Amino acid sequence: MDKKLRRAGLTFILPIILSWGWKRELIALVAGALSSLAMAPFNAWPVLFLTFPVAVFLIDGAGAGRAQGLPAAALTGFWFGLGYFVPGLYWIGNAFLVEADTFGWLLPFAVLGLPAFLALFTAFGFALARLVWTKGGSRVIGLAASLTISEWLRGHVLTGFPWNAFGYALTEPLALAQTASLIGIWGLTFLSVAIFASPAVLIDGSTRGRARLAAPIAALALLVAMGAFGVVRLSQHPTTMTANVKLRIMQPNLQQDEKFNYSAKAAVMQKYLALSDRATGPHATGVRDATVLIWPESAFPFFLTREPDAMAQIADLLPKGTTLITGAVRAPDLPPGVRVTRAYNSIYVIDDEGTVLSVYDKLHLVPFGEYLPFQDLMESLGLEQLTRVRGGFIPGKVRRTLGIPNAPRALPLICYEAAFPSATATPDDRPGWMVNLTNDGWFGISTGPYQHLQQARMRAVEQGLPLVRAANTGISAVIDPMGRIVAQLPLGIEGVLDAPLPAPIAPTVYARVGNIPAAILVAAALLLVIRRRFLRR
């Protein structure tokens, strides 16, 4: 039976291992594309039990090439990455159609160019894996370590773009995601690759007898252990609420042409005010039920604090003891008479008298959205970013918590800052919750907002902190420190969301030591495979 199974397996994998040229590239492209189904909103992560072994077999076959197979492995990794990122990030193209007459010609560069750039990191991961390649189950560990390194680099090089890191495959169901409280998303990335690539060892010609079962059995045992740990952790930490804090999140569902049109100032403001005060039940009294009102990112088509009438309307809206947290574009402090050409993407905390209590300026700006790489050069060539701010937005200087009257201090995260595990305050400034203001309206009704929610949710699990999310077009949500979604508003509707504020739990292992456990995992894996490779020689 063992021989028959092995013979059948070899019949399947030999064409993959021996493929070359366009056939090899096509196999890698299709495997990468299928892998994207593991991300939100599909969460079809079992597909990786098929696609990651294909990656192993393709790297096996790369050894027949020159230079120990490194160029062939890198090219395979590029096509795998391109297949993964194009369907996973297609929604970015929607942003270039908001002003199609100006930016529409850039659509192919967004839909194919960015994935091609990101695929270079996957190419590096495959090449690094080939460099330390061994036989048997240890090569799966080498691939896991190599891809974790390349994914970490993708999240940091040139300001980083860690979107859809492979580790997010193990964040649904929620029980599996709890492991992130120990090792973070980069540790989950290592485990994801190791677990899902393990079936490759079943039909490994270099491994004999029952030894071939060791890797997949260990992978399944690890998956079960992760699930059991998550179930126990969730049961030990039921959702509890912070006393005397009532949230109201306003989701206006404004189209982008309204949101950035100064002539629509009055209409936008009126919609915000009316929607914020909308009663949600027969006994509700609108905004008077809330202690904290939250509006989304870049809420106004004007500089808020330079419009006294808007500030007065906010003061009139807010009842005594209610605080507004809102996104807004902020003008820098300039001498009188100096024209404003650049601005900050900011969060304001405003009290019921219309007084600005504190401000946070976004640190991590979006390339091509809020600034251009080599800004002066690209502007001289006639290019501009999607927000059309000459010179680009000004980055903030420091990440810090914000004081909120009658509520715990909050860590502000604007837009895709929530995708970065490192976007946290200093350990001596631990907040009581995180507030993520975003404008996913750029991306329409697509998979992008679901992916954004998935990643923001993981920050709650990693830190042991609740996260409250206000999104212009959705998905707005209140998430407890275990990642449970307490309340949410669907994508593409306007409305208000009333909910209590979940209470935080004690700092997690990840919150205390960061990426050290993940780094130890990767380092130990590399030492193992390098030792195996050395001993083999």
C-alpha positions as CSV (number, residue, x, y, z in Angstrom):
1,M,0.0,0.0,0.0
2,D,2.8,2.4,0.9
3,K,4.5,1.8,-2.5
4,K,1.2,2.3,-4.3
5,L,0.6,5.6,-2.5
6,R,4.1,6.7,-3.2
7,R,3.9,5.7,-6.9
8,A,0.6,7.6,-7.2
9,G,2.1,10.6,-5.6
10,L,5.1,10.6,-7.8
11,T,2.8,10.4,-10.8
12,F,1.3,13.7,-9.6
13,I,4.4,15.6,-8.5
14,L,7.0,14.6,-11.2
15,P,5.4,16.7,-13.9
16,I,5.6,19.7,-11.4
17,I,9.2,19.0,-10.4
18,L,10.3,18.5,-14.0
19,S,8.3,21.3,-15.5
20,W,10.3,24.1,-17.1
21,G,9.8,27.3,-19.1
22,W,6.3,28.7,-19.4
23,K,4.7,25.5,-17.9
24,R,6.6,26.0,-14.7
25,E,5.7,29.7,-14.6
26,L,2.0,28.9,-15.2
27,I,2.0,26.3,-12.4
28,A,3.5,28.8,-10.0
29,L,1.1,31.5,-11.1
30,V,-2.0,29.3,-10.6
31,A,-0.7,28.0,-7.2
32,G,-0.2,31.6,-6.0
33,A,-3.6,32.7,-7.3
34,L,-5.4,29.9,-5.5
35,S,-3.4,30.8,-2.3
36,S,-5.1,34.2,-2.3
37,L,-8.4,32.4,-1.4
38,A,-7.0,31.9,2.1
39,M,-7.4,35.6,2.8
40,A,-10.6,37.4,3.8
41,P,-13.4,37.4,2.9
42,F,-13.1,33.8,1.7
43,N,-10.8,32.4,4.4
44,A,-10.5,29.2,2.5
45,W,-7.2,28.4,4.1
46,P,-7.3,24.6,3.5
47,V,-6.4,25.4,-0.1
48,L,-2.9,26.1,1.1
49,F,-2.5,22.3,1.8
50,L,-2.4,22.0,-2.0
51,T,-0.6,25.1,-3.1
52,F,2.3,25.3,-0.6
53,P,3.4,21.7,-1.4
54,V,3.4,22.7,-5.1
55,A,5.8,25.5,-4.1
56,V,8.0,22.8,-2.4
57,F,8.0,20.7,-5.5
58,L,8.8,23.6,-7.8
59,I,11.8,24.5,-5.6
60,D,12.8,20.8,-5.7
61,G,12.9,21.0,-9.5
62,A,14.8,24.3,-9.5
63,G,17.9,22.4,-8.5
64,A,18.4,21.3,-12.0
65,G,19.1,24.8,-13.1
66,R,22.4,26.8,-13.0
67,A,23.9,28.4,-9.9
68,Q,22.4,25.7,-7.6
69,G,19.0,26.5,-8.8
70,L,18.8,30.0,-7.3
71,P,17.7,31.9,-10.4
72,A,15.1,29.3,-11.2
73,A,13.8,29.3,-7.6
74,A,13.6,33.1,-7.6
75,L,11.7,33.2,-10.9
76,T,9.3,30.6,-9.6
77,G,8.8,32.6,-6.4
78,F,8.1,35.7,-8.5
79,W,5.4,34.0,-10.5
80,F,3.9,32.5,-7.3
81,G,3.9,35.9,-5.7
82,L,2.4,37.6,-8.8
83,G,-0.4,35.1,-8.8
84,Y,-1.0,35.7,-5.1
85,F,-1.0,39.5,-5.1
86,V,-2.9,40.3,-8.3
87,P,-6.3,38.7,-7.1
88,G,-5.5,39.6,-3.5
89,L,-4.9,43.3,-4.3
90,Y,-7.0,44.0,-7.4
91,W,-9.2,46.3,-5.4
92,I,-6.5,49.0,-5.2
93,G,-7.3,49.7,-8.9
94,N,-10.7,51.1,-7.8
95,A,-8.9,54.1,-6.3
96,F,-7.6,55.1,-9.7
97,L,-11.1,55.2,-11.1
98,V,-12.4,57.7,-8.6
99,E,-11.0,60.4,-10.9
100,A,-10.7,58.3,-13.9
101,D,-9.9,61.2,-16.3
102,T,-6.8,62.0,-14.2
103,F,-5.7,58.7,-12.8
104,G,-7.4,56.0,-15.0
105,W,-4.3,55.5,-17.2
106,L,-2.4,54.3,-14.0
107,L,-4.8,51.4,-13.5
108,P,-2.6,48.8,-15.1
109,F,0.4,49.9,-13.0
110,A,-1.7,49.6,-9.8
111,V,-3.2,46.3,-10.6
112,L,-0.1,44.7,-12.1
113,G,2.8,46.9,-11.1
114,L,2.4,46.8,-7.3
115,P,1.9,43.0,-7.3
116,A,5.0,42.6,-9.5
117,F,7.0,44.7,-7.0
118,L,5.7,42.7,-4.0
119,A,6.4,39.5,-5.8
120,L,10.1,40.4,-5.7
121,F,10.0,39.7,-2.0
122,T,8.4,36.2,-2.6
123,A,11.1,35.6,-5.2
124,F,13.7,36.4,-2.6
125,G,12.0,34.0,-0.1
126,F,12.1,31.2,-2.7
127,A,15.7,31.8,-3.6
128,L,16.7,31.9,0.1
129,A,14.9,28.6,0.6
130,R,16.8,27.1,-2.3
131,L,20.1,28.3,-0.9
132,V,19.5,26.3,2.3
133,W,17.5,23.5,0.6
134,T,17.8,20.0,2.1
135,K,15.9,16.7,1.7
136,G,13.0,15.5,3.7
137,G,10.9,17.4,6.1
138,S,13.6,19.9,7.0
139,R,13.2,21.6,3.7
140,V,9.7,22.6,4.6
141,I,11.1,24.2,7.8
142,G,13.6,26.0,5.6
143,L,10.9,27.3,3.3
144,A,8.9,28.5,6.3
145,A,11.9,30.4,7.7
146,S,12.8,31.9,4.3
147,L,9.3,33.1,3.5
148,T,8.9,34.6,7.0
149,I,12.0,36.6,6.4
150,S,10.8,37.8,3.0
151,E,7.4,38.7,4.3
152,W,8.9,40.6,7.2
153,L,11.0,42.5,4.7
154,R,7.9,43.2,2.6
155,G,6.4,44.8,5.7
156,H,9.4,47.1,6.3
157,V,11.3,47.9,3.2
158,L,10.5,51.3,1.7
159,T,8.0,52.0,4.6
160,G,6.6,48.5,4.1
161,F,3.3,47.0,2.9
162,P,2.6,43.9,5.0
163,W,-0.9,43.4,3.5
164,N,-2.1,39.8,3.4
165,A,0.9,38.3,5.0
166,F,0.7,34.5,4.8
167,G,0.1,34.3,8.6
168,Y,-3.4,35.8,8.2
169,A,-4.4,32.4,6.8
170,L,-4.4,31.1,10.4
171,T,-6.6,33.9,11.8
172,E,-10.0,32.3,11.0
173,P,-11.6,30.6,12.9
174,L,-10.8,32.9,15.8
175,A,-9.5,30.1,18.0
176,L,-6.5,29.7,15.7
177,A,-5.8,33.5,15.8
178,Q,-5.2,33.4,19.5
179,T,-1.6,32.1,18.9
180,A,-0.8,35.6,17.7
181,S,-1.0,36.7,21.3
182,L,2.2,34.8,21.8
183,I,4.1,35.1,18.5
184,G,2.4,37.8,16.5
185,I,1.6,37.8,12.8
186,W,5.2,37.0,11.8
187,G,5.2,33.9,14.0
188,L,1.9,32.9,12.5
189,T,3.5,33.3,9.1
190,F,6.2,30.8,10.0
191,L,3.7,28.3,11.3
192,S,1.4,28.8,8.3
193,V,4.0,27.9,5.8
194,A,5.4,25.0,7.8
195,I,1.9,23.5,8.4
196,F,0.5,23.9,4.9
197,A,3.7,22.8,3.1
198,S,4.0,19.6,5.2
199,P,2.0,17.3,2.9
200,A,4.9,17.6,0.4
201,V,6.8,15.2,2.7
202,L,4.2,12.4,2.2
203,I,5.4,11.6,-1.3
204,D,9.0,12.6,-0.7
205,G,11.3,10.2,-2.5
206,S,14.2,10.8,0.0
207,T,12.2,9.8,3.1
208,R,11.4,6.2,3.8
209,G,8.5,4.4,5.5
210,R,6.7,6.0,8.4
211,A,9.2,8.9,8.6
212,R,7.2,10.4,5.7
213,L,4.2,10.7,8.0
214,A,6.1,12.6,10.7
215,A,5.9,16.1,9.2
216,P,2.2,16.1,8.2
217,I,1.2,14.5,11.6
218,A,3.3,17.0,13.5
219,A,1.6,19.8,11.4
220,L,-1.9,18.6,12.1
221,A,-1.0,18.1,15.8
222,L,0.2,21.7,15.9
223,L,-2.9,22.9,14.2
224,V,-5.0,21.1,16.8
225,A,-2.9,22.4,19.6
226,M,-3.3,26.0,18.3
227,G,-7.1,25.5,18.2
228,A,-7.2,24.0,21.7
229,F,-5.1,26.9,23.1
230,G,-7.4,29.3,21.4
231,V,-10.6,27.7,22.7
232,V,-9.2,27.7,26.3
233,R,-8.0,31.3,26.0
234,L,-11.3,32.5,24.6
235,S,-13.2,30.7,27.4
236,Q,-10.9,32.3,30.1
237,H,-11.5,35.8,28.7
238,P,-15.2,36.5,28.1
239,T,-16.0,39.9,26.8
240,T,-16.3,42.5,29.5
241,M,-17.2,46.1,29.1
242,T,-15.6,49.4,30.4
243,A,-18.0,51.0,32.8
244,N,-19.8,54.2,31.8
245,V,-18.4,54.4,28.3
246,K,-21.0,54.4,25.4
247,L,-19.7,54.6,21.9
248,R,-21.5,55.8,18.8
249,I,-19.8,55.3,15.4
250,M,-21.0,57.3,12.5
251,Q,-20.6,55.6,9.0
252,P,-21.7,58.2,6.4
253,N,-21.0,56.0,3.2
254,L,-19.9,59.2,1.3
255,Q,-18.7,58.8,-2.2
256,Q,-15.2,60.1,-2.8
257,D,-16.2,62.9,-5.1
258,E,-18.4,64.3,-2.3
259,K,-15.8,63.7,0.4
260,F,-13.1,65.9,-1.2
261,N,-15.3,68.5,-2.8
262,Y,-15.2,71.8,-0.9
263,S,-18.4,73.0,-2.5
264,A,-20.2,70.1,-0.8
265,K,-19.1,71.4,2.6
266,A,-22.5,72.3,3.9
267,A,-24.2,69.1,2.6
268,V,-21.4,66.9,4.1
269,M,-21.6,68.6,7.5
270,Q,-25.4,68.4,7.6
271,K,-25.3,64.7,6.8
272,Y,-22.8,64.1,9.6
273,L,-24.8,66.0,12.1
274,A,-28.1,64.4,11.2
275,L,-26.7,60.9,11.0
276,S,-24.8,61.2,14.3
277,D,-28.0,62.2,16.1
278,R,-30.2,59.6,14.5
279,A,-32.2,57.5,16.9
280,T,-31.7,53.8,16.6
281,G,-34.7,52.5,18.6
282,P,-38.0,53.6,20.0
283,H,-36.4,54.6,23.3
284,A,-33.1,55.9,21.9
285,T,-32.3,59.6,22.1
286,G,-29.6,59.8,19.4
287,V,-26.1,61.2,20.3
288,R,-27.3,61.9,23.8
289,D,-26.9,58.2,24.5
290,A,-23.2,58.3,23.8
291,T,-20.2,59.4,25.8
292,V,-17.8,59.1,22.8
293,L,-18.9,59.9,19.2
294,I,-16.5,58.7,16.4
295,W,-16.3,59.9,12.8
296,P,-14.1,58.3,10.1
297,E,-10.8,59.4,8.5
298,S,-10.4,62.7,6.6
299,A,-14.1,63.4,7.4
300,F,-14.3,66.9,5.9
301,P,-13.5,68.5,2.5
302,F,-12.0,71.5,4.4
303,F,-9.6,72.3,7.3
304,L,-11.9,71.7,10.2
305,T,-10.3,74.1,12.7
306,R,-10.3,76.9,10.1
307,E,-14.1,76.7,9.8
308,P,-15.6,78.4,12.9
309,D,-19.1,77.5,11.8
310,A,-18.3,73.8,11.5
311,M,-16.7,73.9,15.0
312,A,-19.8,75.6,16.4
313,Q,-22.1,73.0,14.8
314,I,-20.1,70.3,16.4
315,A,-20.3,72.0,19.8
316,D,-24.1,72.3,19.3
317,L,-24.4,68.6,18.4
318,L,-22.4,67.3,21.4
319,P,-24.3,67.1,24.7
320,K,-22.6,67.7,28.0
321,G,-19.9,65.1,28.7
322,T,-19.8,63.7,25.1
323,T,-16.5,63.8,23.2
324,L,-16.0,63.6,19.4
325,I,-13.1,61.7,17.9
326,T,-12.8,62.5,14.2
327,G,-10.5,62.3,11.3
328,A,-9.6,65.6,9.5
329,V,-7.0,67.1,7.3
330,R,-4.9,69.5,9.4
331,A,-3.1,72.6,8.2
332,P,0.4,73.1,9.5
333,D,1.1,76.1,11.7
334,L,2.3,78.8,9.3
335,P,2.9,82.6,9.6
336,P,-0.1,84.7,8.7
337,G,-0.6,85.2,5.0
338,V,1.4,82.1,4.0
339,R,-0.5,79.8,1.6
340,V,-1.1,76.2,2.8
341,T,0.1,73.7,0.3
342,R,0.7,70.7,2.4
343,A,-1.2,69.2,5.3
344,Y,-1.3,66.4,7.9
345,N,-3.8,63.5,8.0
346,S,-4.9,63.8,11.6
347,I,-7.3,62.8,14.3
348,Y,-8.9,65.4,16.6
349,V,-10.4,64.9,20.0
350,I,-13.0,67.6,20.5
351,D,-15.1,68.3,23.6
352,D,-18.7,69.4,24.0
353,E,-17.6,73.1,23.9
354,G,-15.9,72.7,20.5
355,T,-12.4,72.8,22.0
356,V,-9.7,70.7,20.5
357,L,-8.2,68.6,23.4
358,S,-5.6,66.7,21.5
359,V,-4.3,65.9,18.0
360,Y,-2.6,63.0,16.4
361,D,-0.9,63.3,13.0
362,K,-0.6,60.1,10.9
363,L,3.0,58.7,10.9
364,H,2.7,56.0,8.3
365,L,1.6,57.6,5.0
366,V,0.3,55.6,2.1
367,P,2.7,55.6,-0.9
368,F,1.0,57.0,-4.1
369,G,-2.0,57.8,-2.0
370,E,-0.7,60.4,0.4
371,Y,2.8,60.9,-1.0
372,L,5.0,60.0,-3.9
373,P,8.4,58.3,-3.6
374,F,10.9,60.8,-4.8
375,Q,8.2,63.4,-4.5
376,D,10.0,66.3,-6.2
377,L,11.2,64.2,-9.1
378,M,7.8,62.6,-9.8
379,E,6.0,65.9,-9.5
380,S,8.4,67.5,-12.0
381,L,7.3,64.7,-14.4
382,G,3.7,65.7,-14.0
383,L,2.7,62.9,-11.6
384,E,0.7,63.4,-8.4
385,Q,-0.7,61.2,-5.7
386,L,-4.4,60.2,-5.4
387,T,-5.1,62.8,-2.8
388,R,-3.7,65.5,-5.1
389,V,-1.9,67.4,-2.2
390,R,1.1,69.2,-3.8
391,G,4.2,68.0,-2.1
392,G,2.4,65.2,-0.4
393,F,1.0,64.9,3.1
394,I,3.3,65.7,6.0
395,P,4.1,62.7,8.3
396,G,3.6,63.0,12.0
397,K,6.5,62.8,14.4
398,V,5.5,60.4,17.2
399,R,3.0,57.8,18.0
400,R,1.3,58.4,21.3
401,T,-1.9,57.7,23.1
402,L,-4.7,60.3,23.3
403,G,-6.5,61.4,26.4
404,I,-10.3,61.0,26.1
405,P,-12.6,62.6,28.7
406,N,-14.7,60.0,30.6
407,A,-12.9,57.2,28.7
408,P,-9.5,55.4,28.9
409,R,-6.6,56.7,26.8
410,A,-6.7,55.5,23.2
411,L,-4.1,54.6,20.7
412,P,-4.9,56.2,17.3
413,L,-4.4,54.3,14.1
414,I,-5.3,56.0,10.8
415,C,-6.2,53.9,7.8
416,Y,-3.6,51.2,7.0
417,E,-1.6,51.9,10.1
418,A,-3.7,49.1,11.6
419,A,-2.0,46.7,9.2
420,F,1.4,47.2,10.9
421,P,2.0,45.1,14.1
422,S,4.7,47.5,15.2
423,A,2.2,50.5,15.2
424,T,1.9,50.6,19.0
425,A,2.7,53.1,21.7
426,T,5.6,52.7,24.1
427,P,5.3,50.1,26.9
428,D,5.0,52.8,29.5
429,D,2.1,54.4,27.7
430,R,-0.2,51.4,27.3
431,P,-3.7,52.5,26.2
432,G,-7.1,51.2,27.2
433,W,-8.2,50.7,23.6
434,M,-7.2,51.4,20.0
435,V,-9.2,53.6,17.6
436,N,-8.8,53.0,13.9
437,L,-10.3,55.7,11.6
438,T,-10.2,54.9,7.9
439,N,-11.7,55.7,4.5
440,D,-12.0,52.5,2.6
441,G,-14.4,54.3,0.2
442,W,-11.5,54.5,-2.2
443,F,-11.9,50.7,-2.9
444,G,-15.7,50.4,-3.4
445,I,-17.5,47.1,-2.6
446,S,-14.6,44.8,-2.9
447,T,-12.5,42.4,-0.9
448,G,-10.2,45.2,0.3
449,P,-12.3,46.4,3.3
450,Y,-12.8,42.8,4.5
451,Q,-9.0,42.3,4.5
452,H,-8.5,45.6,6.3
453,L,-10.9,44.5,9.0
454,Q,-9.1,41.2,9.3
455,Q,-5.8,42.8,9.9
456,A,-7.1,45.4,12.3
457,R,-8.7,42.6,14.3
458,M,-5.4,40.9,14.7
459,R,-3.9,44.0,16.4
460,A,-6.5,43.5,19.1
461,V,-5.5,39.9,19.6
462,E,-1.8,40.7,19.6
463,Q,-2.0,43.5,22.1
464,G,-4.9,42.3,24.3
465,L,-6.6,45.6,23.6
466,P,-10.1,46.3,22.2
467,L,-10.2,48.1,18.8
468,V,-12.9,50.4,17.6
469,R,-13.1,51.1,13.9
470,A,-14.9,53.9,12.1
471,A,-14.8,53.5,8.3
472,N,-16.5,55.9,5.8
473,T,-18.1,53.2,3.7
474,G,-17.6,50.3,6.2
475,I,-16.8,48.0,7.7
476,S,-17.1,49.9,11.0
477,A,-16.8,47.6,14.1
478,V,-16.2,47.2,17.8
479,I,-13.7,44.4,18.6
480,D,-12.9,43.0,22.0
481,P,-9.3,42.2,23.0
482,M,-9.7,38.6,21.9
483,G,-10.7,39.6,18.4
484,R,-14.4,39.0,18.9
485,I,-16.6,41.4,16.8
486,V,-19.0,42.8,19.4
487,A,-20.9,45.0,16.9
488,Q,-20.4,46.1,13.2
489,L,-21.9,47.9,10.3
490,P,-21.9,46.2,6.9
491,L,-19.9,47.4,4.0
492,G,-21.6,50.0,1.7
493,I,-24.4,51.4,3.9
494,E,-24.8,54.5,6.0
495,G,-25.7,54.3,9.6
496,V,-24.7,54.6,13.2
497,L,-23.4,51.9,15.5
498,D,-24.0,52.1,19.2
499,A,-22.0,49.8,21.5
500,P,-20.2,49.7,24.8
501,L,-16.4,49.8,24.9
502,P,-14.9,46.4,25.7
503,A,-12.4,46.3,28.5
504,P,-8.7,45.4,27.9
505,I,-7.0,42.4,29.3
506,A,-3.5,42.1,30.8
507,P,-0.7,42.7,28.2
508,T,-0.1,39.6,26.1
509,V,3.2,37.9,25.6
510,Y,3.5,39.6,22.2
511,A,2.7,43.0,23.8
512,R,5.5,42.5,26.3
513,V,8.3,41.0,24.1
514,G,7.2,41.8,20.5
515,N,8.8,39.7,17.7
516,I,11.4,38.0,19.8
517,P,9.6,34.6,19.9
518,A,9.1,34.7,16.1
519,A,12.7,35.7,15.6
520,I,13.8,32.7,17.7
521,L,11.6,30.4,15.7
522,V,13.1,31.5,12.4
523,A,16.7,31.5,13.7
524,A,16.3,28.0,15.1
525,A,14.7,26.8,11.9
526,L,17.6,28.2,9.8
527,L,20.2,26.7,12.1
528,L,18.5,23.3,11.8
529,V,18.4,23.3,8.0
530,I,21.9,24.7,7.6
531,R,23.2,22.0,10.0
532,R,21.4,19.4,8.0
533,R,22.8,20.7,4.8
534,F,26.3,20.8,6.2
535,L,26.1,17.3,7.6
536,R,24.8,16.0,4.3
537,R,27.9,17.2,2.6
